[in-house]
Each structure stands twice: as C-alpha cells, then as structure tokens.
Amino acid sequence: MQQNWRDRIADIWAHAGAMAEGDVVSAIDELVAERDPDDAEALFEAAGARDYAGLEAEAEPLYRRAIDNGLDAALMPQAVIQLASTLRNLNRVEESIAVLERQLHEHPDDEWTGPTAAFLALALTSRGDPTQGAAVALMALANYLPIYQRSVRGYAAELLSD
C-alpha cells in the first residue's frame, strides 16, 4: 500500500505539466486524504502541490508541518529548499536566506549543496545582493566543473572581496 501511494503521487507529478494547476492540487489532495492528517510525507506533497499552483501562502504552513512532523531524511532537504523558495516568493527574503544558510551548514558537501546554493543565490539577489548571489552560485558550480574549479572559486572569492 505504501509503495502504491508513492507511485500514484509520482504519476501525478509526471503528468502535472499537462494538467491545470488546480487539478494537480485536487489530485494530490485526494491521495493525501488517504493518509493520517499528520503524515509528514503527505503534508510535504500537499505543500508541493500548492507551491506548484502558486499558492505559496497555503504551502508554507504545510511545509513547516511536514518538517516538524519528522519528514524522512530523503525528503527533508528538498522540503527545506522548497520552504525557503516559498518564503522568498512571499517576500520574506531574510528568513529564506537563514533557512538556506542553515541547510548549507548541514549539507556542506553532498547532493543538496548545489540545489541549496542555487536557491540561496536567488534569495541573495532578491535581497539586493546580486554580487554575493553570483559568488555563491559560482562556488557551488565549481564543484561540478571538470576543470577550472580552483580558478572559479578564486574569482568567486574575489567578487566577495571587492
């Protein structure tokens, strides 16, 4: 049953691009209703559907409940990034930056470093710090470059020192 529920959620997301945003929310909510009201994964999916539909004010408390209710380690970093992005879209940029900086501290060198840095760069730019945003993005990008890592890191540090 558990895997079946996840497969059905994945199927909705796989077809979301061809659906109206409200239909995505309705379809996700229908599956969420099958779970306990405090189920962290169900709350995360409900939040994500609202975020997808541009309903950030509705998504934010659901992300927080999902995180507070013990979302598993596989989904937790994704939920944190999505919460931070939602906060930025709600013009709560400083809070978004704080959430993302905490995430980078907790995931300094893993598969979540790049995605977290990307959203931190966006938040810094939204705050009016495009140079700092570019430096964060370049530092993260350097990890994925086949060559020039040292140069890109050096130039990013130079941006911050100017």
C-alpha positions as CSV (number, residue, x, y, z in Angstrom):
1,M,0.0,0.0,0.0
2,Q,2.8,2.5,0.9
3,Q,4.6,2.0,-2.4
4,N,1.4,2.1,-4.3
5,W,0.6,5.5,-2.7
6,R,4.1,6.9,-3.7
7,D,3.7,5.5,-7.2
8,R,0.4,7.3,-7.6
9,I,1.9,10.6,-6.3
10,A,4.8,10.2,-8.7
11,D,2.3,9.6,-11.6
12,I,0.5,12.8,-10.8
13,W,3.8,14.7,-10.8
14,A,4.8,13.0,-14.0
15,H,1.7,14.3,-15.7
16,A,1.4,17.7,-13.9
17,G,2.7,19.7,-16.9
18,A,-0.4,18.5,-18.9
19,M,-2.8,19.3,-16.1
20,A,-4.3,22.6,-14.9
21,E,-2.7,23.7,-11.6
22,G,-5.9,23.4,-9.7
23,D,-6.3,19.8,-10.9
24,V,-2.8,19.0,-9.7
25,V,-3.7,20.3,-6.2
26,S,-7.0,18.3,-6.3
27,A,-5.4,15.1,-7.4
28,I,-2.6,15.4,-4.8
29,D,-5.2,16.3,-2.1
30,E,-7.2,13.2,-2.9
31,L,-4.2,11.0,-2.2
32,V,-3.2,13.0,0.8
33,A,-6.6,12.3,2.3
34,E,-5.8,8.6,2.4
35,R,-3.0,9.3,4.9
36,D,-3.1,10.4,8.5
37,P,-3.5,14.2,8.8
38,D,-0.1,14.4,10.5
39,D,1.7,12.2,8.0
40,A,4.9,14.2,7.1
41,E,5.2,12.9,3.6
42,A,1.5,13.6,2.8
43,L,1.9,17.2,4.2
44,F,5.0,17.6,2.0
45,E,3.1,16.6,-1.1
46,A,0.2,18.9,-0.2
47,A,2.6,21.7,0.2
48,G,4.4,21.0,-3.0
49,A,1.1,20.9,-5.0
50,R,0.2,24.3,-3.6
51,D,3.6,25.7,-4.3
52,Y,3.3,24.4,-7.9
53,A,0.0,26.1,-8.3
54,G,1.4,29.4,-7.0
55,L,-0.4,29.2,-3.6
56,E,2.7,29.9,-1.6
57,A,0.8,31.3,1.4
58,E,-1.0,27.9,1.7
59,A,2.1,25.9,1.0
60,E,4.3,27.5,3.8
61,P,2.5,26.1,6.8
62,L,2.2,22.7,5.2
63,Y,6.0,22.6,4.6
64,R,6.6,23.6,8.2
65,R,4.3,20.9,9.5
66,A,5.9,18.3,7.2
67,I,9.4,19.2,8.6
68,D,8.2,19.4,12.2
69,N,6.4,16.0,11.9
70,G,9.6,14.1,11.0
71,L,9.9,14.1,7.3
72,D,12.4,11.4,6.4
73,A,16.0,12.2,5.5
74,A,15.5,11.6,1.8
75,L,12.8,14.3,1.6
76,M,13.9,16.7,4.3
77,P,16.5,18.7,2.3
78,Q,14.0,19.1,-0.6
79,A,11.3,20.3,1.8
80,V,13.7,22.8,3.3
81,I,14.7,24.2,-0.1
82,Q,11.1,24.4,-1.2
83,L,10.1,26.1,2.0
84,A,12.9,28.7,1.5
85,S,11.8,29.3,-2.1
86,T,8.3,29.8,-0.9
87,L,9.5,32.3,1.8
88,R,11.4,34.2,-0.9
89,N,8.2,34.3,-3.1
90,L,6.3,35.6,-0.1
91,N,8.9,38.4,0.2
92,R,10.3,37.0,3.4
93,V,13.8,37.0,1.9
94,E,15.8,37.2,5.1
95,E,14.0,34.2,6.5
96,S,14.6,32.4,3.2
97,I,18.3,33.2,3.4
98,A,18.6,32.0,7.0
99,V,16.8,28.7,6.2
100,L,19.1,28.1,3.2
101,E,22.3,29.0,5.1
102,R,21.4,26.5,7.8
103,Q,20.8,23.9,5.1
104,L,24.2,24.5,3.6
105,H,25.7,24.2,7.1
106,E,24.0,20.9,7.5
107,H,24.8,19.7,3.9
108,P,28.2,21.3,3.1
109,D,29.3,18.8,0.6
110,D,26.6,16.4,-0.7
111,E,23.9,16.2,-3.4
112,W,22.0,19.0,-1.8
113,T,24.8,21.6,-1.8
114,G,24.3,22.7,-5.4
115,P,20.5,23.0,-5.2
116,T,20.6,24.8,-1.9
117,A,23.3,27.2,-3.2
118,A,21.2,27.9,-6.3
119,F,18.2,29.0,-4.2
120,L,20.5,30.9,-1.8
121,A,21.9,32.8,-4.8
122,L,18.3,33.7,-5.9
123,A,17.4,34.8,-2.4
124,L,20.5,37.0,-2.1
125,T,19.7,38.5,-5.4
126,S,16.2,39.2,-4.3
127,R,17.6,40.9,-1.2
128,G,19.6,43.2,-3.5
129,D,23.0,41.4,-3.2
130,P,23.5,40.1,-6.8
131,T,27.3,40.0,-6.4
132,Q,27.0,37.9,-3.3
133,G,24.4,35.7,-5.1
134,A,26.7,35.3,-8.1
135,A,29.6,34.3,-5.8
136,V,27.5,31.7,-4.0
137,A,26.4,30.3,-7.3
138,L,29.9,30.2,-8.7
139,M,31.3,28.5,-5.6
140,A,28.6,25.8,-5.9
141,L,29.1,25.5,-9.7
142,A,32.8,25.0,-9.3
143,N,32.2,21.6,-7.7
144,Y,30.6,20.4,-11.0
145,L,33.3,21.7,-13.4
146,P,35.6,19.2,-15.0
147,I,38.4,21.8,-15.0
148,Y,38.9,25.3,-13.7
149,Q,37.5,24.6,-10.2
150,R,40.3,26.5,-8.5
151,S,40.0,29.5,-10.8
152,V,36.3,29.8,-10.5
153,R,36.5,29.5,-6.7
154,G,39.2,32.2,-6.7
155,Y,37.1,34.5,-8.9
156,A,34.1,34.0,-6.7
157,A,36.1,34.9,-3.6
158,E,37.4,37.9,-5.5
159,L,33.8,39.0,-6.1
160,L,33.1,39.0,-2.4
161,S,36.3,40.9,-1.5
162,D,35.5,43.8,-3.9
